[in-house]
Amino acid sequence: MKELLSYMITHLVEKPEEVDIQESSVDQSVVFELRVGKEDLGKVIGKQGRTAKAIRTILNTASIKQGKRVTLEIVD
């Protein structure tokens, strides 16, 4: 799932080299911490958080197959 998230984010932002994704797992839960450049933060969040919500929906759908719960945290 980290590869899926990385693919989506790097194609969304202007500076893909500034994308940093940290993954931590606890039991059946996976937490992704996403950091992007300041100028790309708005693109990742989107208007009223719509883009971030769509990314979370895709990750949750992909995680069902693995039987895990996914959380995406966008860090400033």
C-alpha positions as a LaTeX table, in Angstrom:
\begin{tabular}{lrrr}
\hline
Residue & $x$ (\AA) & $y$ (\AA) & $z$ (\AA) \\
\hline
Met1 & 0.00 & 0.00 & 0.00 \\
Lys2 & 2.94 & 2.31 & 0.54 \\
Glu3 & 3.78 & 1.96 & $-3.14$ \\
Leu4 & 0.20 & 2.89 & $-4.08$ \\
Leu5 & 0.30 & 5.98 & $-1.86$ \\
Ser6 & 3.72 & 6.97 & $-3.17$ \\
Tyr7 & 2.54 & 6.61 & $-6.77$ \\
Met8 & $-0.53$ & 8.79 & $-6.20$ \\
Ile9 & 1.28 & 11.52 & $-4.29$ \\
Thr10 & 4.35 & 11.79 & $-6.52$ \\
His11 & 2.13 & 12.24 & $-9.57$ \\
Leu12 & 0.05 & 14.86 & $-7.78$ \\
Val13 & 2.77 & 17.22 & $-6.51$ \\
Glu14 & 5.17 & 19.59 & $-8.29$ \\
Lys15 & 8.24 & 18.44 & $-6.33$ \\
Pro16 & 8.10 & 14.65 & $-5.95$ \\
Glu17 & 11.60 & 14.58 & $-4.45$ \\
Glu18 & 10.22 & 16.27 & $-1.30$ \\
Val19 & 7.65 & 13.52 & $-0.65$ \\
Asp20 & 8.36 & 11.54 & 2.51 \\
Ile21 & 6.15 & 8.66 & 3.64 \\
Gln22 & 6.72 & 6.97 & 7.00 \\
Glu23 & 4.88 & 3.73 & 7.74 \\
Ser24 & 4.20 & 2.23 & 11.15 \\
Ser25 & 2.21 & $-0.91$ & 11.92 \\
Val26 & 0.38 & $-1.95$ & 15.08 \\
Asp27 & $-1.55$ & $-5.24$ & 15.00 \\
Gln28 & $-4.02$ & $-4.95$ & 12.09 \\
Ser29 & $-3.57$ & $-1.20$ & 11.69 \\
Val30 & $-1.18$ & 0.73 & 9.46 \\
Val31 & $-0.44$ & 4.43 & 9.87 \\
Phe32 & 1.12 & 6.45 & 7.07 \\
Glu33 & 2.64 & 9.84 & 7.87 \\
Leu34 & 2.89 & 11.94 & 4.72 \\
Arg35 & 5.13 & 14.97 & 4.37 \\
Val36 & 5.31 & 17.10 & 1.23 \\
Gly37 & 6.77 & 20.50 & 0.39 \\
Lys38 & 4.91 & 23.54 & 1.68 \\
Glu39 & 3.88 & 24.63 & $-1.81$ \\
Asp40 & 2.43 & 21.16 & $-2.53$ \\
Leu41 & 0.46 & 20.80 & 0.71 \\
Gly42 & $-2.61$ & 22.47 & $-0.77$ \\
Lys43 & $-2.63$ & 20.10 & $-3.73$ \\
Val44 & $-2.55$ & 17.05 & $-1.47$ \\
Ile45 & $-5.32$ & 18.33 & 0.79 \\
Gly46 & $-7.47$ & 19.85 & $-1.96$ \\
Lys47 & $-10.48$ & 22.13 & $-1.64$ \\
Gln48 & $-12.26$ & 21.42 & 1.63 \\
Gly49 & $-10.11$ & 18.29 & 2.01 \\
Arg50 & $-11.65$ & 16.50 & $-0.96$ \\
Thr51 & $-8.37$ & 15.23 & $-2.42$ \\
Ala52 & $-7.16$ & 13.95 & 0.96 \\
Lys53 & $-10.51$ & 12.22 & 1.50 \\
Ala54 & $-10.30$ & 10.58 & $-1.92$ \\
Ile55 & $-6.77$ & 9.33 & $-1.22$ \\
Arg56 & $-7.92$ & 7.92 & 2.13 \\
Thr57 & $-10.87$ & 6.20 & 0.43 \\
Ile58 & $-8.58$ & 4.52 & $-2.11$ \\
Leu59 & $-6.20$ & 3.37 & 0.64 \\
Asn60 & $-9.07$ & 1.99 & 2.74 \\
Thr61 & $-10.45$ & 0.13 & $-0.25$ \\
Ala62 & $-7.03$ & $-1.38$ & $-1.02$ \\
Ser63 & $-6.53$ & $-2.35$ & 2.63 \\
Ile64 & $-9.72$ & $-4.43$ & 2.77 \\
Lys65 & $-8.02$ & $-7.06$ & 0.63 \\
Gln66 & $-5.23$ & $-7.35$ & 3.21 \\
Gly67 & $-7.57$ & $-7.29$ & 6.21 \\
Lys68 & $-5.97$ & $-4.18$ & 7.69 \\
Arg69 & $-7.10$ & $-0.71$ & 8.71 \\
Val70 & $-5.22$ & 2.24 & 7.21 \\
Thr71 & $-4.82$ & 5.76 & 8.56 \\
Leu72 & $-3.27$ & 8.61 & 6.58 \\
Glu73 & $-1.87$ & 11.57 & 8.50 \\
Ile74 & $-0.76$ & 14.59 & 6.50 \\
Val75 & 1.98 & 16.34 & 8.49 \\
Asp76 & 2.97 & 19.99 & 7.95 \\
\hline
\end{tabular}
